[in-house]
Amino acid sequence: MLKNDEVIILVDKHNKVIGDVPRKLMKFGTDYHRVTYILVFNSAGNLLIQKRTNDKAFCPGYYGVTTGGVVEKGESYLESAHRELEEELGFDAPLENHGLFFTQGEGFRIWGKIYSCRYDETLNGPLTLQAKEVASIHEMSVNSVLSNPNNLLFTPDSLDALYHYANQLVRPQPNDPI
């Protein structure tokens, strides 16, 4: 195995680690694995949405609602999230944890952890996009993504992450009046 080959953590249906596998041997859609999802908000409160490159294996050319990716062997969710943010957008920031969720569909069975952060060019510097993964960045409100008036193709797992995040925001808290 080459030094730079990704080794992905495998989990069972309850998110318990059961092993790991080189990415090229991963059975996406069959194997359960962990993924980080980072909602990147700008100073106006809008999301920074990634247009994926056309040569991505999963959902090429789609829009990713989040930054993030698979959790690699030896990483925690948090370590993976910081690594992915740095790799894909070229900056790091404090991350707020919004919990775990499960999602599955054609080609994926994922235990995801959602984080959010703020990006401000004056504080974080200009974005540096990872050329092999990110074709461009677009600014959209959460409501625009959820209502999708332009019928954009969003990666289904990142859209599920946003739905989970949005549902948490509108769910009554234990001390809130109903």
VOGU-3710 file (C-alpha; in Angstrom, 3 decimals, decimal comma):
1> mlkndeviil> 0,000/0,000/0,000  1,310/3,456/-0,865  2,100/5,827/1,981  -0,587/8,317/0,907  -3,394/5,760/0,438  -6,379/6,636/2,624  -7,327/4,018/5,218  -10,957/4,390/6,275  -12,413/3,419/9,666  -15,152/0,788/9,365
11> vdkhnkvigd> -17,992/0,700/11,889  -21,006/-1,516/12,466  -24,640/-0,425/12,251  -24,343/0,977/15,800  -21,239/3,075/14,974  -18,837/0,793/16,863  -15,386/0,534/15,249  -14,878/-2,927/13,715  -11,751/-2,337/11,619  -10,376/-0,343/8,739
21> vprklmkfgt> -9,870/-0,714/5,008  -7,852/1,039/2,278  -10,164/3,383/0,353  -9,620/1,498/-2,904  -10,992/-1,688/-1,257  -13,921/0,007/0,498  -17,352/-1,337/-0,450  -19,286/1,936/-0,435  -22,998/1,256/-0,091  -22,297/-1,941/1,870
31> dyhrvtyilv> -19,692/-0,979/4,484  -20,633/1,428/7,250  -18,111/4,205/7,794  -17,709/7,586/9,492  -17,812/10,988/7,811  -17,456/14,539/9,074  -19,719/17,338/7,827  -18,767/20,972/8,459  -21,321/23,689/7,754  -19,195/26,730/6,920
41> fnsagnlliq> -21,048/29,996/7,515  -19,748/33,345/6,319  -20,100/36,636/8,205  -23,489/37,243/6,501  -24,814/33,937/7,915  -24,856/32,147/4,552  -23,373/28,743/3,834  -20,313/28,280/1,646  -21,386/25,523/-0,765  -18,805/23,530/-2,712
51> krtndkafcp> -19,209/22,620/-6,368  -17,484/19,244/-6,635  -15,049/18,503/-9,446  -16,302/16,373/-12,320  -13,849/13,574/-11,600  -15,017/12,819/-8,048  -15,988/9,157/-7,564  -19,155/10,034/-5,598  -21,592/12,575/-7,071  -19,229/14,269/-9,547
61> gyygvttggv> -20,217/17,856/-10,353  -22,806/17,982/-7,567  -22,901/20,668/-4,899  -21,725/19,728/-1,425  -23,592/21,558/1,313  -20,732/20,853/3,705  -16,983/20,572/3,813  -15,725/17,261/5,150  -14,976/13,679/4,338  -14,254/10,189/5,588
71> vekgesyles> -12,700/9,654/8,988  -9,351/7,951/8,530  -7,650/5,315/10,659  -6,255/6,852/13,848  -8,480/9,947/13,667  -11,339/11,142/15,807  -14,288/12,859/14,178  -12,929/16,208/15,389  -9,426/15,601/14,030  -10,914/14,564/10,692
81> ahreleeelg> -13,085/17,687/10,551  -10,125/20,008/11,152  -8,021/18,138/8,562  -10,784/18,279/5,941  -11,448/21,978/6,509  -7,753/22,732/6,039  -7,417/20,455/2,982  -10,533/21,553/1,110  -10,724/25,276/1,916  -7,271/26,120/3,260
91> fdaplenhgl> -8,206/27,422/6,709  -8,999/26,121/10,167  -11,412/27,500/12,750  -13,081/26,572/16,043  -15,805/23,982/15,395  -19,166/23,719/17,115  -20,438/20,145/17,496  -24,036/19,455/16,382  -24,093/15,719/17,009  -24,222/12,402/15,213
101> fftqgegfri> -26,715/11,122/12,671  -27,069/8,116/10,384  -27,752/8,357/6,676  -27,753/5,864/3,851  -28,551/5,772/0,192  -27,192/4,495/-3,083  -23,458/4,155/-2,528  -23,281/5,152/1,149  -23,969/3,974/4,708  -22,660/6,690/6,985
111> wgkiyscryd> -22,443/7,631/10,619  -21,848/11,356/10,304  -20,907/14,010/12,793  -21,964/17,578/12,083  -19,919/20,624/12,961  -20,238/24,276/12,058  -17,788/27,143/11,898  -17,534/30,750/10,800  -15,386/31,936/7,919  -14,408/35,578/7,621
121> etlngpltlq> -11,817/36,449/4,990  -10,447/39,316/7,085  -9,764/36,905/9,970  -9,072/33,615/8,153  -7,462/34,908/4,952  -8,548/33,964/1,436  -9,856/30,482/0,715  -7,442/28,041/-0,908  -9,524/25,427/-2,721  -8,310/21,842/-3,068
131> akevasihem> -8,152/21,642/-6,871  -8,772/17,892/-7,134  -11,997/18,073/-5,100  -13,455/21,600/-5,117  -14,253/23,273/-8,446  -15,766/26,438/-6,953  -17,462/27,938/-3,890  -20,951/29,467/-3,839  -22,777/31,380/-1,120  -26,323/30,275/-0,296
141> svnsvlsnpn> -28,715/30,753/2,598  -29,838/27,686/4,513  -33,409/28,338/3,301  -32,251/28,471/-0,339  -30,525/25,131/0,006  -33,516/23,534/1,730  -36,077/24,924/-0,757  -33,681/24,488/-3,732  -35,482/26,867/-6,133  -32,832/26,322/-8,856
151> nllftpdsld> -33,058/22,504/-8,674  -29,349/22,121/-7,966  -27,979/18,624/-7,509  -26,764/18,380/-3,911  -24,860/15,394/-2,566  -27,570/13,464/-0,697  -25,492/12,797/2,420  -24,492/16,451/2,898  -28,112/17,508/2,362  -29,149/14,995/5,024
161> alyhyanqlv> -26,573/16,584/7,347  -28,168/20,000/6,788  -31,669/18,594/7,410  -30,442/17,061/10,659  -28,863/20,370/11,695  -32,004/22,365/10,767  -34,286/19,924/12,619  -32,201/20,368/15,764  -32,676/24,136/15,550  -36,475/23,935/15,425
171> rpqpndpi> -36,905/21,069/17,911  -38,190/22,294/21,316  -35,563/22,084/24,041  -36,433/20,435/27,410  -37,113/23,780/29,144  -38,894/25,416/26,203  -42,656/25,874/26,390  -44,484/23,726/23,835
//
